[in-house]
Amino acid sequence: MDTDDRTNVVVLGRGGREHALAWKLAQSPYVRRVCVLPGNGGMTALVGPRRVEAVEQKICPVAIEAMDSARISAFALEYNAKLVVPGPDLPLVSGIADDLAMAGVPVFGPSRRAARLTEGSKCAAKDFMTRHDIPTAPYRHFGPGDEAELDGFLKGHPLPIVVKDDQLAQGKGVTIAKSREDARIAAIALFRRTHRALIERFIRGFELSFTCLVAGECYIPLALAQDHKWMGDRVTGGMGVVSSDGLADSALYRRTIESIVKPTVRGLQKEGAPFVGFLYIGLIVADGFPYVCEYNCRFGDPEAQAVLLRLWSDLYPALRAALAGRLDEVKLDWNPRPAVTLVLASAGYPGEPQTGDAISGLEQAIRMPGVRLFSAGIEHGRYGQLCTAGGRVLNVNAIGNTVAEARARAYDAAHLIHWPGMQMVRTIGEGL
């Protein structure tokens, strides 16, 4: 291919998901450069001395914030970007896809209306599920001034009780209350911030992350994943992922498609909010039947890292086909081997993280066979060293013939990496 035929691509965001998207898009022979806005300092640094790849050299962080639609539009038009892929939820819920589309910039992401129906408001999402007979836990939602009604609802409610923040909360807006008083306290705390509280019945089961490429009523399911959000007794944005075909049998897979995916994309179309983008469906599976815990209007983080590690096909033409209304012509091929992603976090996370600590052991970890690192919260320190710059700092990803092999590789690599107070969950993929 003539290099003059190649194009530029823009990824919006700064975390590990965005690094994984950039890495995958940069593999395309159609792509000259992937600009990550704003990206982070580790995206161009996590390459060992003998592993410098043309793919890595295509990735270029640019200091433009992912919420700045005017500057993003100007940048994309100036550099003739043929595709913009937003990573995080907030820009999408705020209407970044609408702004870019109005400026004539091709963007693979849902409109503000579709983003709000799926993720911007958990209460709106649950009401949408009810309207379209999509299986989900029984629920009610309450707002400031509804305290008396809330108290009446909680009386006799089975324990534990799930309390969710209606608004975006970086994956940390869920409380599993063991008593009715704890549930009331969690809800009142949300009222004080003028947020609504979603109260759900707790369903016992196992979680699955089911993500699809969607363009209107056309969709392509991606590889299955299982996210691990808990660190001790605290919920996080996600501390690790397993992606494996063995996470669901064919019957569960079919039920998910028929009872959840199809009515979701049709319902969005029917309500005047056709979805274009990555649609993430968080499931809880009980007795072989899937129920929707939540929708996300974007790829999960860290699910994207493990799933994209397994994708053999070129992602760029698939996304372009979706924008052109030709998603039905796309076939994605997958590595049958499972992948495991570990999230290494700073001291203090999921609360206020400790930052600015120098990171060691990266070069040794990069050399491990079957291992790839994605930078989530890394910047260059005063003397050029790589330092922690956020709560979730680094993703250690590995692929193997079995989950156990991928898991062992990931943990072996993670144990080579160090900074003061580094945290990780040591049970990711255990027993799978």
N, C-alpha and C positions, 0 to 999 in steps of 0.2 A: 504494500500500500504506500502511495506517495504521502510523505509526512505532511504535505500541504493540505491533505484531505482531513487531517485529524482536527479535533475540536477541543475547546476548553469546557470544563464542567465546574460548577460551584456547589460545594456542600456547606450548609449553614449549621454552625454549632462549634463547640470546643471540647467535647468529651471523647470517651472511648468509642462510643457508637459512631461518631463522626469520623474518627480515625479509621475504623473498620470500613465504613462506606467509601471513604476516599481511597483506601487501599484496594478495595474490590473494583471500584470504577477505574482506577489507574491501570488495572490489568488489561483494559480493553485496548485493542489496536486502533480503535477509532478515537481514542482520547489522547490529546497532547499533554494536558496539564489539568490537575484537580486542585482548585483553590479552595481552601477551607477558611470560612469567615466566622469567627476570628481564628479558630484553631488553637493549638497550644504548642509550647516549645518542644515537647517530646515527639511531635509527629514527624519531624525530620531528623531526629537524633537517635531513634531506637533501631539502629542498624549497626551490626558488628563490623569490624574492619574487613572481614572476608565475606560479608553478606550484603555488600552494596549492590542494590538491584535497580534496574531501570524503573521499575514500578515505584519504588520509594522516592526516586529522584523526580517523579512527576508531581508529588504532593507539595503544596506550597501554602502555608498559613498566611493570611492577610488580615491586618488589624482593622477589620470592620465588624461591628457587632451584629449579631444575627437578628436583632430587632430593628435595625436601621434600614427600612425598606427603600428609602430614597437612595442611599449610598449603594445598597446592594444592586438595585436596578441599574444605576449608572455604571457600576463596575461590570455587571454582566453584559450590558449593551456595549460598553467600550471594548471588552475582550471577546465579544461575539460568542458568549457562552451559549451552547445549545441545550443546556439542562441545568436547572438548579434543584437541589435536593435538600429540603429543610430537615434537620435532625430533631431538635427539641420540640416540646409541646407548646410553649408559650408563644413563639412567633406564629405558629399555625392558628392557635386560638385567637390571636390578636389580628389575624387577617393578612399575614405576609403573602400567602398564595394569591389572594385577590389583588393585592397591591402590585405584585410582580406581573401577574397576567395582564393587568390594565396597562402596564408599561411595555408590554410586548415581549416579556421574558418567559420562556418555557419553564414551568415549575411543576415538579412531581410532588404534589401535596394537596390536601383538601382545602376547600373554601372555609372561610370563617364559620359559616353556618353548619357545614358538615363537621368541622372540628369541634364546635360547641356541642352538637348533638351527641357526639361520641365521647369526648373527653373533657371539654371545657366546663361542663356541669355534670356531676355524677347523678344529680337528681333528674336532670333532663334526659340523661342516658337511660336511667331505669324506667322513666315514664315511656320513653321510646320503645324499650323492650316489651313493656306491658301492652302498648298499642299494637305491636306486631307479633304477639304470642311467642316471644323468645324466652326460653326457660332461664329463670334467674331466681335468686332467693327472695322470699317475701320481704316487704320493706314498707316504710313510710318515711317521709321527710318533713322536717320542722325548721322553722326559722325564729329569729328574735321575736319575742312576744308570744310564742307558742309553749311556754314553760308548763302551764297547767295541762295542756293537751298532751305534751310529752310525758309528764308524770303519769297520767292515766294510761297511756300506751305502754309504758314500761312495766306497770304492775302486771304480774303474771307472765311477762314475756320470758320465754325459755332462755336459759343461760348456756354458754356465754352470748353476749350481745355485740354485734359488729357496729361500730360508729365510724362513719366516714365524713371527711370534709368534702363539701360539695365542690369546692374550687380546687385548682391545681395546687399540689403540695409536694412536688418532686418525689412522688412515690412514698411519702412518709405521713400521709394524712389518714391513717387507719388505726383505730384502737379496738382491740379485742377485749371487751370489758367482762370481768369475771363476776361482777355484781351489778345490780340495777343502779346502785348509787354511783359506781364508777362510770357506768354508761351515761348517767345524768350529768356528772361532772364534765365528761368529755364533750357532751353536746353543748352544755352551757358555755364552756370555753370557746367553742366555735361561734355561738351567738354573740359573745362579747367582741368578736372580731367581725361582726355583721355577716358571718357566713351561715348558710343553712347546714343542717346536719342530716345525714342519711342514716337511718337505723335499719339494719338488716338482720334477718335470722341467720345464725351461724350454720353452715353446712359442713359436715365432716367429710373429708375426701382428700384427694391429691390434686395439686394444681398443674395446669398445662398452659403454655403460651402458644396460641395458634395465630400465626401471622399470614396475611394474604397481600399480594399485589392486587390492587383494585382499580378498575377504570369503569365507572358506572355500574352496570350489573354484571360485568365480566370480572372474573377474579382467578388468581392462581395461588393456591396454598403453598407456603414455603415450608421448610423443614421444621418439624416439631421441636419445642424446647421446654425446659422446666426451670423456672427461676427460683432462686432461694433468697427471700427478702429479709429473713430474720437474722439478727446478730445478738445472741443471747435472748433477752426478752424485749428487744427493741426492733421496730420495723425500719428498714432502710430503703434506699432506692434500688437495691439489688446487690447481693454479694457474690453471686456465682450462678452459673447456668450449665445445664447438660442439654445437648442437642443430640437426639438419637431417634431412629425410626422405631425403636422398641418401646417408646413411651406410650404408645396407644395401639391397640389392635384395630383390625379393619372395621369391626362393628362400631367401635367408639368413633373412629374417623368418619364413617358414613353418617352417624347420628349428628356429629358436629356440623358437617356440611349441610345436611338437610334441615336440621332444626334451628341452626344458629347462623351459619354463614349466608345461606341463600336468603332467608328472611331479613337479615341485616342489610345486605346491599340493595335488595328490592325495596325495603322500607325507606332507606335513605333516598333512593331515586323517587319513590312515591311522594315523599314529603318535600320535594324540591331541593334536596341537598345531595345530589349525586356525588359519590365519594371517588376521589382520585388520589392514590398514594398508598402508603403502607398502613393497612388496618390491622391493629393488634387486638386480639380477643383473649383476655385472661379468663381461663376456665377453672372451675372446681368440678371434679369428677366424683360422683357418689353413686355407688352400686352400678357402675358402667354407664351412667347418664351424665352428660355435660350440662353445666349451668354457667351462665356468664357472670363473672365477678366484676369485670370492668371492660370497657373499650379504651384503647389508646389510638389517637389519630396519627400515630407515627410508629416507627420501629421501636421495639423495646430496647432498653439499655440496662443490662448487658446481653440480652437475647441476640441482638444484631451481630455481636462479635462472634458468638459460637455458630450461629446459622450461616453467616457469610463465609466463615472458614470452610464450610462444607459445600458451598455452591461452586460447581464446576463451570457453569455457563457464564457467559459475558453478561453482566448486569446492565451495562449502558444501553445496548439495543433493546433490551426488554422494557426499560423505563421509557425510552423514546417511542416504542411501539404502543405502550399504554397511552401516552399523550396523543398519539395519532389515531386512537380508536382501534388499534389492531392487536390488542392484548390476546385475543383469541388465537392469534397466529404464533404465539410464543410458547416454547417448551423449555422448561428448565431441567438441567441434569444435575444430579447431586452425588457427592461422595457418600457411599453407603456407610462409611466409618463414622462413629460418633465423635463429638467434640465436647470439650469441657472448658469453661471459662471461669477463672478465679478473679475476684476483685480485691486488690490490695488497697487498704484505706489508711488514712492518717489517724493519729491519736485524736480522740475527741469525737470522731464521726460515730453515729449520725447526728450528733450535736455540733457544736462549734469546732471545726477541725483545726489542728495545729499545722501550720504551714511553714515553708522556708527551710525544711530539713533536707540535707544532702542525701541523695540516693546512691547506694553502692550495689555492685553485683549485676548490673544490667548487661554488660558485655558477656559475662559468663552465661547468664540465662538465655540470651539471644542465640548462643551457639548450641543450645540443647536441641537434639533432633525432634522434629514434629512440633516445635514450640514457636509461637509468634506472640509478640508483645504489642499491645495497643495503649497509647498514652491517653489517660483520662484527665489528669490534673497535674501536669508537669510543666515547669518553666525553668529557664536558665537563671542561676543565681548570679550574684555580683561578680564572681570570678569564673563564670562560664560553666560551672558544674550544674547538673540537673537536680532540681529541688522540687519538693512537694508544693503544690499550689491549689489544693482543694481537698475535699473529703474523700472522694473516690479517686485514687491517684493513678493506678495502673491496672491493666487487664492482662493476665497471663493466660494464654489460650493454647490448647494442645489438642491434637487429633490422634486417635489410636484405633487399633483393630477392635477393641472393646471399650466400654465406658471405663472399666477398671484401668486399662492401659493408658487411656487419655488422661484420666484423673491422676495416675501416678506421675506421668510426665509433667503435668501442670504443677503439681505440688513440689516435685523435685526442682523445677525451675524457680518456683516462688521462694523456696527455702534458700536460694542463692542471693536473693535480693534483700536489702536491709535499709531502713532508716529508723531513727528513734521513734518508738511508739507505733510502728507499723502493725496493722491489724488485718487478719483474714479469718474467714470461717473455715474450719478444718473438716467439715462434713459434706462438702459439695460432692454430689454424685455417689455418696456412700450407699451401698446396698443395691445399686442399679446394675 
